[in-house]
């Protein structure tokens, strides 16, 4: 039993509060109340995807995944890489939400698994391909 670490976006923060991501934003770790789990990845990603509010309480942080219809389908840790599989579709507000959404998913998965890199697949396709503007 322990708190989960979930990542949200500080828009326009320029890397001050956490890792810098696209469009001059930062990624910020938050923690939940303690939860009981055997595999931390599933509840962490599930908690992130279940949050249907854009604004994260009064923190000033933003959840760009709030309108997306995604669900956790599984994952595995291989060496230092966590691979997660999601099903569903993204509903993002613009081009800046692409790196934000990717970072929220990857960093939350890495924090949950202790991995140093992450691969995300949506309906069997790599996230970069799914979110490509091409």
N, C-alpha and C positions, 0 to 999 in steps of 0.2 A: 504494500500500500504506500503510495507516494503521490505528490502532485505531478501533473503533466505539464510539459513545456510546449506552449503554442506560440507561433510567431505571427505578428501583425505588422502593418506598415505605418511608419511615421512619414506622412507625405511632406515633401519639401525639406526634410531634415538634413539632407546632404551627408549622411553617414555619421552624424554627431551621436545619435543614441544607439547605434548598432551597425552591422554591416551595411555598406552602401549598396543600393540596388538601382536599377534604371530610373531615369527621370528625376534624379536628385533626391531620392527617398532613402530611408533607412529601414532596416528590418529590426524589430524589437521583440525580445523574448518576454512572454508573460507566463505565469503559472496558475494552474487551477487549484481548487481545493484538493486534498488528498483523495485518490481514487484507488480502488482495488483492481488489480490486473495481473495477468500472467505474461502477456506480451504487450509491451507499452506502445508499440507502433499503431496497432488497430485503434485503441481508445484515443490516442493523440490525434491521428488523422480524422477519426470519427468526430471528435469534439470540434476540430477546426471546420469540418464540412457541415456540421449541424448548426453552427452559428449563423443565423439568418439575419443578423443585424450588420449594417455597414459600419456603424460606429461602435467601438469596443468600450462600453460604459462611458465614463467621463475622462478617459485616458488621453483622448486626442488621437488614438490609434485607429486605423481603418482595416477592415476585413474586405478585400476585393473579391473574395469568393462567395459572398453572402447571397448572390442571386444564382449562382451556379447550381446545377442539378447533378452533383457528383456523389458517388458512394465508394467506400473502400472495399476492394474485392480481394485483397491479399497482398502479401509482401514477404521478402526474404532478405536476410543479411548474408552477403557473400564477401568474406574478407572484411574490408573497411567500407564496402558499398552497400547501401540499403536500396533495394528495388521495391517500389510500390506500384500496385495495379489499381486503377480506379475505373469505374464505369460511369457513363452519363455524359453530360456536356457542360462546357463553360458558358457563362453569360457574363461577359466583361463589359466595362463602360468605355474602353478606348485603348489606344496603343500602349499607354503607360501601364495599364493593368496587366499586360502580358508578363513583363519581368516581375511584377509584384506577385501575381498568382503563382508563378513558377517558384519564386523564392519562398513564399509562405509554405508551400507543399514540401519543397526539398529540405528546408531548415527544420521544419517541424518533424519530418521523418528522421533526419540525422540526429536531432536532439533525443528523440525517443529510442533510437537504436544504438547510439554511441558511434555511428558511422562517420566517416570524414567526407563521403560523397554520396550523392543520391541519384537514382534514375527513376523517373516517373513515367508510367504508361497509362494512357487513357484509351479504353476500348481496344487495347492491344497495340496502340500506336505511341511512339515516343512523344513526350509533351512538346518538344520543339517543333515537331511536325504538325501536331494538332493546333498549336498556337501560331504557326507561321502565317505571315500575311501574304505569302506567295500564292 
